């Protein structure tokens, strides 16, 4: 009987740990369906000029780690900052942000998966998407404090 209780206890602990590791997307305050603050662009494989660039200010009041899990850092808006509507076939698509400040990045794929990035090039974040699927990529640019807003450049590139 003791062995049965041990197995049940181990199964319960494993289930609790699995559930704790999942992002709480159902409880999220993020609004991926909202109109992006800084607009959107439609790009297809082989676009020029490469990189595509747009000026954005980072930051928001929502903690990315609270909304999406501990792999994400920084404070972001509820609405996306920018949308990239992607079409065509390419091996790699880079989405990054350059700024004089320490910033973070969240990218939601067309399938609803969130990629988070911090400090890839010095203090600048970048997400590398291998063989990106067609559809809309929603981008949030974060700052490390909820009352911090930093100007910079969001870029999208096939060449890195």
Secondary structure, DSSP 8 states (H G I E B T S, - for coil): -HHHHHHHHHHHHHHHHHHHHS--GGG---BTTS--TT-EEEEETT-SSSSEEEEEE---SEEHHHHH-TT--SEE-SB-SEEEEEES--SEEEEEEEESS-EEEEEE-TTS-EEEEE-SBTTB-EEEEET--SEEEEEEEEESSTT---EEEEEEES--
